[in-house]
Structures are given as structure tokens and as C-alpha cells.
Amino acid sequence: MSTMINFKWLTKLFFRVCLLVPVAAQARQDVVDGYVREGFRSNIVLQQKQVSLQKAVNALQVAKSMYLPAISFQAAYQSGQGGRSIDLPVGDLLNPVYSSLNQLTGTENFPQIANVSQTFFPNNFYDAKLHTAVPILNTDLGYNKKIQEAQLGIQEFEVIIYKRELAKDIKAAYYNYLSAHEAIGIYESAAMLAAEGRRVNEALLKNGKGLPAYVLRANAEAEQVDAQLNAARLNAANAAAYFNFLLNKPASSDIAPDSQAKERLASVMPTGEVDTPAAGREELKALDKAVAISETADRMNRNFWVPRINGFIDVGSQAEGFRFNSNARYYLAGI
């Protein structure tokens, strides 16, 4: 009975261990990937490139919107006196006629009027309207849209390129940091061995079994190992500072260890064995986009002789004294 219980307990323990091993391996793999994601979130240069990408997206949206009618509200107010004027002799022209009519009718129904002097400045005049403009023929809009699309593609490629380089730098800096700490462990072990060797040679010399030259050599080896250990510690500190710099973190921030770094480094394919087609590189695609922009701009400049035709319509009201009636309302259309 006891054997059966132990067998069941061992079986359960075995399955639990089998379930935990992939989780632990995934957790170790997520150490580097987590740092890469953190670098993508916090890197200043990458954030600047993301802003440039968003600007390119907005510029493309603006270029597309230029095909649509543009509606704007416009209002103006003017009021003035004096200045140039024009004299209208309406009194001189109509008063003799009005006098004759009064005599014929025996009434005063036609009073005398004065001459008019009209100035050019409007007095208490307003003009409010909705102005709608629409392009009818404008080849520059199409070329501008193509240029903005190409510039957006360049910005997208630049973000991808920088992300790839940043991920490479973060991984390289992380493994350099681990290698520096591994070197510290090696030199610490070497320092212990050198100290033990010095102790043995000193004991032999004290007992008359050794030579002073052996003690001097052991001391020199111990000093050399100590110097190498100090250099390894300095290299580890510099590697940690550079790694935290890539993540936009303080230089003294803690770095999570990775016990499986050696296995993953051994599985990395050497640079010479990477089979990546040259045509698929984002750098070359960005150059193709830049060439396309130059060609499009050249075609746009060659079509300078093509006329630009736009249409417009204004719907509004204008009058003096802020009057708003059927006489004040108007519409005006044109090409």
C-alpha cells in the first residue's frame, strides 16, 4: 500500500515537473525579449521616428483631402467716411421735372431733392459667407499624393530598420554584460587558485622545501589575476551602463540574469550563414522610394504647362447696418 502511494506521488510530481519545465524555459526566453520590448517603449530616438511616421501619415491624409471640396466660413466688416467721392446731380436733373409736375397737378406731391455726393468707403458694412472651393483639374494633387505615399513608406522603413538595429544592440549589450559577469567569476576562481598557490609556495619556503623565486612568481601571478579581475569588473560596469542607456534607464539599474544565455548564444546562426535576399532589405526599399519621389517631382515640374482649374461658390449675406433680408442674401459661383 505504501509503495502504491509513493508511486502515485512520484507520478504526480513527474507531471508537475514536466509542466513547469516549458514555463521556466519560456520565462528565461522572455528575459531578453522583455528587454527588447522595453527598449522599443522607452528609446528616445525610436520615439522621435514614431513621431516622424505619424507626421507622414497626417501629411498623406492632407494630400488625399485636397481632392475634396474645401468649405470655410468667412466674414468681414468695414466702416469709413471721407476719401474720394463721386457727385451725382440727381437734384439738377429731376427738380425741374418735379416743378413742372407740381404746376400741372396743382399739388406738392413731387418735392425738391438735393444732389448726392457718394463716397467710395462703405459705412457700417458687413459681408459673411460660406466659401466652397473644389479642384476641377489639378495634376499637382495627384503627384503630391504619390510623393506623400512614398515619404510615408520611407518613414515606415526607417522605423523598421531602427527597431531591428535597436533589438540587435540590446541583445548584444545584454549578452556582453552576461559575458563580463562570467569573466568575473572566472577571474575570481583564478584569484583563489593564485592565492592558494602563493600560500603553498610560502609554506614550502618556510619549511625549507621551496625557493624564493617560486614565491615571487606566485606573487606576480596573483597580482596579475587581481588586475585582470578589476578590469573584468570595470568591463561589467561599462556593459551594464551601456545596456541601461539603450533602455533609457539609470546606469545603476539592476539587470535580470539569464541562466540559459550560453545555450541560446550557441544556437545563434553565424552572420555569414544568414540567407536574406538583398532585395528584401528595408534599406534598399527606402532607396527605391527616394528614387520614386525624385521621379515624381520631375514629372510634376515637367507638367507646369497644364492649367489648374478650380471652381467656387459663395453663399452669404452683405448689407449696411447689419440688415439681413432678401436683398442682403446672395450667392456667387465661378470657375
C-alpha positions in Angstrom: 0.0 0.0 0.0 2.8 2.3 0.9 4.6 1.5 -2.4 1.5 2.3 -4.4 1.1 5.7 -2.6 4.7 6.6 -3.3 4.3 5.6 -6.9 1.2 7.8 -7.3 3.0 10.7 -5.5 6.0 10.3 -7.8 3.8 10.2 -10.9 2.1 13.5 -9.9 5.4 15.1 -9.2 6.8 14.0 -12.5 3.8 15.5 -14.4 4.1 18.7 -12.5 7.8 19.0 -13.3 7.0 18.3 -17.0 4.5 21.2 -16.9 6.9 23.6 -15.2 9.9 23.0 -17.4 8.4 24.6 -20.6 7.1 27.5 -18.4 10.5 28.1 -17.0 12.2 27.9 -20.4 9.7 30.4 -21.8 10.3 32.7 -18.8 14.0 32.6 -19.5 13.4 33.3 -23.1 11.2 36.2 -22.2 14.1 37.9 -20.3 15.8 39.2 -23.5 12.5 39.7 -25.4 11.1 41.7 -22.5 14.2 43.9 -22.5 13.7 44.4 -26.3 10.1 45.4 -25.8 11.1 47.8 -23.0 13.7 49.3 -25.3 11.0 49.8 -28.0 8.8 51.7 -25.5 11.5 53.9 -23.9 14.1 54.6 -26.5 14.2 58.3 -27.3 15.3 58.0 -30.9 12.7 55.4 -31.7 10.0 57.7 -30.2 11.2 60.5 -32.5 11.0 58.3 -35.5 7.5 57.3 -34.5 6.6 61.0 -34.4 8.0 61.5 -37.8 6.0 58.5 -39.0 2.8 60.0 -37.6 3.6 63.3 -39.3 4.0 61.4 -42.6 0.6 59.8 -42.1 -1.0 63.1 -41.4 0.6 64.7 -44.5 -0.8 61.8 -46.6 -4.3 62.4 -45.2 -4.0 66.1 -46.0 -2.9 65.3 -49.6 -5.9 63.0 -50.0 -8.3 65.6 -48.6 -7.2 68.1 -51.3 -9.4 66.3 -53.8 -12.5 67.1 -51.7 -14.3 70.4 -51.6 -12.9 72.8 -49.1 -15.6 74.7 -47.1 -14.7 77.7 -45.0 -16.7 80.5 -43.2 -15.5 84.0 -44.0 -16.7 87.3 -42.5 -15.6 90.9 -42.9 -16.8 94.2 -41.5 -15.9 97.6 -42.9 -16.9 101.2 -42.0 -15.4 104.5 -43.1 -16.0 108.1 -44.1 -14.3 110.6 -46.3 -11.9 110.0 -49.0 -12.8 110.0 -52.7 -16.3 110.6 -53.8 -18.5 110.9 -56.9 -21.1 113.7 -57.4 -24.5 112.6 -58.8 -26.5 115.7 -59.9 -29.9 114.0 -59.4 -31.4 117.2 -58.0 -30.4 119.3 -61.0 -31.8 116.6 -63.3 -35.2 115.9 -61.5 -36.1 119.1 -59.7 -37.3 121.0 -63.0 -39.4 118.0 -63.9 -40.9 117.8 -60.4 -41.7 121.5 -60.5 -43.5 121.1 -63.8 -45.5 118.2 -62.4 -46.4 120.2 -59.4 -47.7 123.1 -61.5 -49.7 120.8 -63.8 -51.3 118.9 -60.9 -51.6 121.9 -58.6 -50.1 119.9 -55.8 -46.9 119.5 -53.9 -46.6 115.7 -54.4 -43.1 116.0 -56.0 -40.7 117.6 -53.5 -37.4 119.0 -54.5 -34.3 116.8 -53.9 -30.7 117.6 -53.4 -27.7 116.5 -55.3 -25.9 113.4 -54.0 -22.2 113.0 -53.2 -21.4 109.3 -52.8 -18.1 108.2 -51.2 -16.3 105.0 -52.0 -15.9 103.8 -48.4 -18.7 101.6 -47.1 -20.3 102.7 -43.9 -21.2 100.0 -41.3 -20.9 97.3 -44.0 -20.7 93.5 -43.3 -20.1 90.5 -45.6 -20.5 87.0 -44.2 -20.4 83.9 -46.4 -19.7 80.2 -46.8 -16.9 79.8 -49.3 -16.7 76.4 -51.1 -13.8 75.7 -53.4 -13.3 72.4 -55.3 -10.4 71.4 -57.7 -11.6 70.5 -61.2 -8.2 70.0 -63.0 -5.0 70.0 -61.0 -2.3 67.4 -61.8 -0.2 68.6 -58.9 -2.6 67.0 -56.5 -2.0 63.5 -57.9 1.8 63.9 -57.9 1.7 65.3 -54.4 -0.3 62.3 -53.2 2.2 59.9 -54.7 5.1 61.8 -53.1 3.5 61.7 -49.7 2.8 58.0 -50.0 6.5 57.4 -50.9 7.6 59.5 -47.9 5.3 57.5 -45.6 6.9 54.3 -46.9 10.3 55.7 -46.2 9.4 56.6 -42.6 7.9 53.1 -42.1 11.1 51.5 -43.3 13.2 53.8 -41.1 11.2 52.7 -38.1 11.6 49.0 -39.0 15.4 49.4 -39.6 15.9 51.2 -36.4 13.9 48.7 -34.4 16.0 45.9 -35.9 19.2 47.7 -35.1 18.0 48.5 -31.6 17.0 44.9 -30.9 20.4 43.8 -32.1 22.2 46.3 -29.9 20.1 45.4 -26.8 20.7 41.7 -27.2 24.4 42.2 -27.9 24.7 44.5 -24.9 22.8 42.1 -22.7 25.0 39.1 -23.7 28.1 41.3 -23.3 27.0 42.1 -19.8 26.5 38.4 -19.0 29.9 37.6 -20.6 31.6 40.2 -18.5 30.0 38.7 -15.3 31.0 35.3 -16.4 34.6 36.6 -16.8 34.4 38.0 -13.3 33.6 34.5 -12.0 36.4 33.0 -13.9 38.9 35.5 -12.6 37.6 35.2 -9.1 38.3 31.4 -9.3 41.7 32.1 -10.8 42.4 34.6 -7.9 41.5 31.9 -5.4 43.9 29.4 -7.2 46.6 32.0 -7.3 46.2 32.8 -3.6 46.4 29.1 -2.8 49.5 28.7 -4.9 51.1 31.6 -3.1 50.2 30.1 0.2 51.7 26.7 -0.7 54.9 28.2 -2.0 55.3 30.3 1.1 54.7 27.2 3.3 57.3 25.3 1.3 59.8 28.1 1.5 59.2 28.3 5.3 59.8 24.6 5.7 62.9 24.7 3.5 61.3 22.8 0.6 60.9 25.7 -1.8 62.7 28.6 -3.5 62.2 32.3 -3.1 61.8 32.6 -6.9 58.7 30.4 -6.7 57.2 32.7 -4.1 58.0 35.8 -6.2 56.4 34.1 -9.3 53.3 33.2 -7.3 53.0 36.7 -6.0 53.3 38.1 -9.5 50.7 35.7 -10.8 48.3 36.7 -8.0 48.8 40.4 -8.7 48.2 39.8 -12.4 45.0 37.9 -11.7 43.8 40.7 -9.4 44.4 43.3 -12.1 42.5 41.2 -14.6 39.7 40.8 -12.1 39.5 44.5 -11.6 39.4 45.1 -15.4 36.6 42.5 -15.7 34.6 44.3 -13.1 35.1 47.6 -14.9 34.0 46.0 -18.1 30.9 44.6 -16.5 30.1 48.0 -15.1 30.5 49.6 -18.5 28.5 46.9 -20.2 25.7 47.4 -17.6 25.8 51.2 -18.1 25.5 50.9 -21.9 22.7 48.3 -21.7 20.7 50.6 -19.4 21.5 53.5 -21.7 19.8 51.7 -24.6 16.8 51.2 -22.4 16.8 54.9 -21.3 17.3 53.8 -17.7 19.7 54.9 -14.9 23.2 53.4 -15.3 22.9 51.7 -11.9 19.6 49.9 -12.7 19.5 46.2 -11.9 19.7 43.7 -14.8 17.9 40.4 -14.6 20.2 37.3 -15.1 19.7 34.6 -17.7 21.0 31.2 -16.9 20.4 29.9 -20.4 22.4 32.6 -22.2 25.2 30.1 -23.2 22.7 27.7 -24.9 21.0 30.5 -26.8 24.3 32.0 -27.9 25.4 28.6 -29.2 22.2 28.3 -31.2 22.5 31.7 -33.0 23.3 31.4 -36.7 26.6 33.0 -37.7 26.4 36.1 -39.7 27.8 34.5 -42.8 25.1 31.9 -42.8 22.2 34.2 -42.8 20.2 33.7 -46.1 18.5 37.1 -46.5 17.8 38.3 -50.1 19.3 41.6 -50.8 16.1 42.8 -52.5 14.1 42.3 -49.3 16.2 44.7 -47.2 14.3 47.8 -46.0 17.3 50.0 -46.7 17.1 49.2 -50.4 13.3 49.6 -50.4 13.7 53.0 -48.8 16.2 54.0 -51.5 13.7 52.9 -54.2 11.1 55.1 -52.5 13.5 58.0 -52.6 14.2 57.5 -56.3 10.4 57.3 -56.9 10.0 60.7 -55.1 12.6 62.3 -57.3 11.0 60.9 -60.5 7.5 62.0 -59.4 8.8 65.5 -58.6 10.4 65.7 -62.0 7.2 64.7 -63.8 5.3 67.3 -61.8 7.7 70.0 -62.8 7.5 69.0 -66.5 3.7 69.4 -66.4 3.9 73.1 -65.5 2.0 73.9 -68.7 -1.1 72.0 -67.7 -3.7 74.6 -66.5 -5.1 74.5 -63.0 -8.9 74.8 -62.9 -10.8 75.3 -59.7 -14.5 76.1 -59.1 -16.0 78.0 -56.2 -19.4 79.1 -54.8 -20.1 81.7 -52.1 -23.4 81.7 -50.2 -23.8 84.6 -47.8 -25.2 88.0 -46.9 -23.9 91.5 -47.2 -25.5 94.8 -46.4 -25.0 98.0 -44.4 -26.3 98.4 -40.9 -26.3 94.7 -40.2 -29.5 94.2 -42.2 -30.5 90.7 -43.1 -33.3 90.3 -45.6 -33.9 89.0 -49.1 -31.9 91.9 -50.7 -28.9 91.2 -48.5 -28.7 87.4 -49.2 -26.7 86.3 -52.2 -24.8 83.5 -53.9 -21.8 83.8 -56.3 -20.3 80.9 -58.3 -17.4 80.9 -60.7 -14.5 78.9 -62.3 
